[in-house]
C-alpha cells in the first residue's frame, strides 16, 4: 500500500509545472563567466575584497547578481541558439558565495548584444556612490571612448551635440575633463588586469 502511495505521489508531482524557484536554482547552476566581462570593470583592492567577504560571511549576499539572459550565439560562446545566462555584475560576490556555499539572488536582464551589456556595466559603475576620483575618471573616459568609437571620424556629434559636450553636461564637468578622462581610460586599459 505504501509503495503504491509513493509511486502515485511521484507520478502526480512529475506532472506539475516547475516552479519559479526551481527555475531560478537551475539558472544559478548554469551561470557563465565571460572573462571579457569579468575584467571589464576594475578589480577590487585586496582590502575592499576582504571587507566584502567579511560582510557576506556575516550578513549573507544581500544584493542580487545581475545576469544577462541571452543565447550562446549572442554571447559569443558558439553558434547555437541555446539559452545562456551570463554574469554581468557581482563577479566578486559570486566567487565568495561559491567558496562558502552561500545562497544568492539573481536578477535577469535582457540586452541586444555584448556592447549593450558593457554600456550597462559602465553606467552601473558610474551610479555607485563610493567611486574614487580616479575610478570616476576611468569610467567617464571609458564611456566617452566607447561612444565616440561608435561614430565615424567626421560624425562624432549626436544630434548636433558633441559627445564630449553631452557627457560634460551629464557629469557636470568640462569638455576638457571628459577628453582627459578618455586619455586616462585609454592608458589604464593598456595595463594587464593584474
Sine and cosine of phi, psi and omega as CSV:
sin_phi,cos_phi,sin_psi,cos_psi,sin_omega,cos_omega
0.00,0.00,-0.73,0.68,0.00,-1.00
-0.89,0.46,-0.59,0.81,-0.01,-1.00
-0.91,0.42,-0.69,0.73,0.02,-1.00
-0.90,0.44,-0.64,0.77,0.02,-1.00
-0.88,0.48,-0.74,0.68,-0.03,-1.00
-0.91,0.42,-0.65,0.76,0.01,-1.00
-0.93,0.36,-0.55,0.83,0.08,-1.00
-0.91,0.42,-0.66,0.75,0.04,-1.00
-0.89,0.45,-0.72,0.69,0.00,-1.00
-0.86,0.51,-0.69,0.72,-0.02,-1.00
-0.91,0.42,-0.67,0.74,-0.02,-1.00
-0.92,0.40,-0.68,0.74,-0.03,-1.00
-0.96,0.28,-0.44,0.90,0.03,-1.00
-0.92,0.40,-0.45,0.89,-0.02,-1.00
-1.00,0.05,-0.16,0.99,0.01,-1.00
-0.95,0.32,0.60,-0.80,0.06,-1.00
-0.92,0.39,0.53,-0.85,-0.01,-1.00
-0.93,0.38,0.58,-0.81,-0.05,-1.00
-0.99,0.15,0.29,-0.96,0.05,-1.00
-0.88,0.47,-0.59,0.81,0.02,-1.00
-0.87,0.50,-0.73,0.68,-0.03,-1.00
-0.93,0.37,-0.54,0.84,0.06,-1.00
-0.91,0.42,-0.68,0.73,0.02,-1.00
-0.90,0.44,-0.68,0.74,0.02,-1.00
-0.89,0.45,-0.61,0.79,0.03,-1.00
-0.91,0.42,-0.69,0.73,0.02,-1.00
-0.89,0.45,-0.68,0.73,0.00,-1.00
-0.85,0.53,-0.56,0.83,0.00,-1.00
-0.98,0.21,-0.26,0.97,-0.05,-1.00
-0.97,-0.26,0.15,0.99,-0.05,-1.00
-0.84,0.54,0.69,-0.72,0.01,-1.00
-0.93,-0.36,0.72,-0.69,0.06,-1.00
-0.97,-0.24,0.91,-0.42,0.12,-0.99
-1.00,-0.02,0.86,-0.50,-0.03,-1.00
-0.84,0.55,-0.59,0.81,0.02,-1.00
-0.85,0.52,-0.63,0.77,0.02,-1.00
-0.99,0.16,-0.60,0.80,0.01,-1.00
-0.88,0.48,-0.61,0.79,-0.03,-1.00
-1.00,0.01,-0.07,1.00,-0.06,-1.00
-0.93,0.37,-0.57,0.82,0.00,-1.00
-0.98,-0.18,0.65,-0.76,-0.04,-1.00
-0.85,0.53,0.68,-0.74,-0.05,-1.00
-0.95,0.32,0.35,-0.93,0.07,-1.00
-0.95,0.32,0.48,-0.88,0.12,-0.99
-0.95,0.31,0.21,-0.98,0.02,-1.00
-0.86,0.52,-0.67,0.74,0.01,-1.00
-0.91,0.41,-0.70,0.72,0.01,-1.00
-0.88,0.48,-0.66,0.75,0.01,-1.00
-0.91,0.41,-0.64,0.76,0.03,-1.00
-0.90,0.44,-0.65,0.76,0.03,-1.00
-0.91,0.43,-0.70,0.71,0.02,-1.00
-0.87,0.50,-0.71,0.71,0.00,-1.00
-0.88,0.47,-0.71,0.71,0.02,-1.00
-0.88,0.47,-0.67,0.75,0.02,-1.00
-0.89,0.45,-0.69,0.72,-0.01,-1.00
-0.92,0.39,-0.63,0.78,0.02,-1.00
-0.91,0.42,-0.57,0.82,-0.03,-1.00
-1.00,0.03,-0.52,0.86,-0.11,-0.99
-0.85,-0.52,-0.08,1.00,-0.06,-1.00
1.00,0.10,0.06,-1.00,-0.01,-1.00
-1.00,-0.03,0.99,-0.15,-0.12,-0.99
-0.98,0.21,-0.65,0.76,-0.06,-1.00
-1.00,0.03,0.71,-0.70,0.01,-1.00
-0.94,0.35,0.49,-0.87,0.08,-1.00
-0.99,0.10,0.68,-0.73,0.00,-1.00
-1.00,0.06,0.78,-0.63,-0.07,-1.00
-0.81,-0.59,0.76,-0.65,0.06,-1.00
-1.00,0.08,0.91,-0.42,0.05,-1.00
-1.00,0.01,0.92,-0.39,-0.14,-0.99
-0.49,-0.87,-0.29,-0.96,0.11,-0.99
-0.93,-0.36,0.34,-0.94,0.02,-1.00
-0.88,0.47,-0.54,0.84,0.01,-1.00
-0.92,0.40,-0.74,0.67,-0.01,-1.00
-0.90,0.43,-0.52,0.85,0.00,-1.00
-0.99,0.15,-0.09,1.00,0.02,-1.00
0.98,0.22,0.40,0.91,-0.03,-1.00
-1.00,0.05,-0.67,0.74,0.07,-1.00
-0.26,-0.97,-0.23,-0.97,-0.07,-1.00
-0.99,-0.17,0.28,0.96,-0.02,-1.00
-1.00,-0.07,0.37,-0.93,0.05,-1.00
-0.99,-0.12,0.35,0.94,0.05,-1.00
-0.92,0.40,0.58,-0.81,-0.01,-1.00
-0.89,0.45,0.57,-0.82,0.05,-1.00
-0.67,-0.75,0.57,-0.82,0.00,-1.00
-0.83,-0.55,0.97,-0.25,-0.13,-0.99
-0.97,-0.24,0.81,-0.59,0.04,-1.00
-0.95,0.32,0.81,-0.58,0.00,-1.00
-0.88,-0.48,-0.33,0.94,0.07,-1.00
-0.54,-0.84,0.78,-0.63,0.02,-1.00
0.93,-0.38,0.41,0.91,-0.02,-1.00
-0.85,0.53,-0.68,0.73,0.00,-1.00
-0.93,0.38,-0.69,0.73,0.03,-1.00
-0.88,0.47,-0.66,0.75,0.01,-1.00
-0.88,0.48,-0.72,0.69,-0.01,-1.00
-0.87,0.49,-0.70,0.71,0.01,-1.00
-0.90,0.43,-0.70,0.71,0.00,-1.00
-0.89,0.46,-0.63,0.78,0.04,-1.00
-0.92,0.40,-0.67,0.75,-0.04,-1.00
-0.88,0.48,-0.64,0.77,-0.08,-1.00
-0.95,-0.32,0.17,0.99,-0.06,-1.00
0.75,0.67,0.82,0.57,0.05,-1.00
-0.98,-0.20,0.72,-0.70,0.00,-1.00
-0.94,0.33,0.46,-0.89,0.02,-1.00
-0.58,-0.82,0.33,-0.94,0.04,-1.00
-0.98,-0.17,0.35,-0.94,0.09,-1.00
-0.76,-0.65,0.40,-0.92,0.16,-0.99
-0.79,-0.61,0.77,-0.63,-0.02,-1.00
-1.00,-0.01,0.75,-0.67,0.01,-1.00
-0.83,-0.56,0.49,-0.87,0.03,-1.00
-0.89,-0.46,0.70,-0.72,0.05,-1.00
-0.66,-0.75,0.43,-0.90,0.00,-1.00
-0.93,0.35,-0.62,0.79,-0.07,-1.00
-0.33,-0.94,0.01,-1.00,-0.06,-1.00
-0.89,0.45,-0.55,0.83,0.01,-1.00
-0.91,0.41,-0.62,0.78,0.06,-1.00
-0.92,0.40,-0.57,0.82,0.06,-1.00
-0.89,0.46,-0.71,0.70,0.00,-1.00
-0.90,0.44,-0.63,0.77,0.06,-1.00
-0.87,0.50,-0.70,0.71,0.03,-1.00
-0.86,0.51,-0.70,0.71,-0.04,-1.00
-0.88,0.48,-0.67,0.75,0.02,-1.00
-0.90,0.43,-0.76,0.65,-0.02,-1.00
-0.88,0.47,-0.61,0.79,0.03,-1.00
-0.90,0.45,-0.69,0.73,0.03,-1.00
-0.90,0.43,-0.65,0.76,0.01,-1.00
-0.91,0.42,-0.37,0.93,0.02,-1.00
-0.99,0.11,-0.11,0.99,0.01,-1.00
-0.96,0.29,0.53,-0.85,-0.03,-1.00
-1.00,0.07,-0.39,0.92,-0.16,-0.99
-0.98,-0.20,0.49,0.87,0.02,-1.00
-0.98,0.22,0.66,-0.75,0.11,-0.99
-0.96,0.27,0.30,-0.95,0.04,-1.00
-0.84,0.55,-0.59,0.81,0.01,-1.00
-0.93,0.38,-0.67,0.74,0.02,-1.00
-0.91,0.42,-0.67,0.74,0.03,-1.00
-0.87,0.49,-0.71,0.70,0.03,-1.00
-0.88,0.48,-0.69,0.72,0.00,-1.00
-0.87,0.50,-0.75,0.66,-0.06,-1.00
-0.94,0.34,-0.60,0.80,0.10,-0.99
-0.88,0.47,-0.69,0.73,0.00,-1.00
-0.91,0.41,-0.64,0.77,0.04,-1.00
-0.88,0.47,-0.69,0.72,0.01,-1.00
-0.91,0.41,-0.69,0.73,0.02,-1.00
-0.86,0.50,-0.74,0.67,-0.03,-1.00
-0.89,0.45,-0.63,0.77,0.01,-1.00
-0.92,0.38,-0.68,0.73,-0.03,-1.00
-0.94,0.35,-0.66,0.75,0.01,-1.00
-0.96,0.30,-0.45,0.89,0.05,-1.00
-0.92,0.38,-0.40,0.92,0.02,-1.00
-0.98,0.20,-0.34,0.94,-0.01,-1.00
-1.00,-0.03,0.46,-0.89,0.09,-1.00
-0.96,0.29,0.17,-0.98,-0.04,-1.00
-0.84,0.55,-0.60,0.80,-0.05,-1.00
-0.97,-0.23,0.16,0.99,-0.05,-1.00
-0.76,-0.65,0.84,0.54,-0.04,-1.00
-0.99,-0.13,0.22,0.98,0.06,-1.00
-0.94,-0.35,0.67,-0.74,0.00,-1.00
-0.95,-0.32,0.94,-0.34,-0.01,-1.00
0.88,0.48,0.57,0.82,0.02,-1.00
1.00,0.09,-0.03,1.00,0.00,-1.00
-0.94,-0.35,0.79,-0.61,0.06,-1.00
-0.90,0.44,0.65,-0.76,-0.04,-1.00
-0.86,0.50,-0.65,0.76,0.01,-1.00
-0.90,0.44,-0.58,0.81,0.03,-1.00
-0.93,0.37,-0.71,0.71,0.00,-1.00
-0.86,0.52,-0.73,0.68,0.00,-1.00
-0.94,0.33,-0.57,0.82,0.05,-1.00
-0.87,0.49,-0.68,0.73,0.05,-1.00
-0.91,0.43,-0.67,0.74,-0.02,-1.00
-0.89,0.45,-0.66,0.75,-0.07,-1.00
-0.99,-0.14,0.03,1.00,0.05,-1.00
0.84,0.54,0.76,0.65,0.10,-1.00
-0.72,-0.69,0.04,-1.00,0.00,-1.00
-0.99,0.13,0.32,-0.95,0.07,-1.00
-0.88,0.48,-0.61,0.79,0.01,-1.00
-0.87,0.48,-0.63,0.77,0.03,-1.00
-0.88,0.47,-0.69,0.72,0.01,-1.00
-0.88,0.47,-0.70,0.72,0.01,-1.00
-0.91,0.41,-0.63,0.78,0.08,-1.00
-0.90,0.43,-0.64,0.77,0.06,-1.00
-0.87,0.50,-0.63,0.77,0.03,-1.00
-0.88,0.48,-0.69,0.72,0.03,-1.00
-0.92,0.40,-0.64,0.77,0.03,-1.00
-0.87,0.49,-0.74,0.67,-0.01,-1.00
-0.89,0.45,-0.64,0.77,0.03,-1.00
-0.88,0.48,-0.69,0.72,0.01,-1.00
-0.91,0.42,-0.72,0.70,-0.01,-1.00
-0.89,0.46,-0.62,0.79,-0.04,-1.00
-0.91,0.42,-0.30,0.95,0.02,-1.00
-0.98,0.22,-0.33,0.95,0.03,-1.00
-0.97,0.26,0.44,-0.90,0.09,-1.00
-0.97,0.24,0.42,-0.91,-0.03,-1.00
-0.83,0.56,-0.52,0.85,0.00,-1.00
-0.91,0.40,0.00,0.00,0.00,0.00
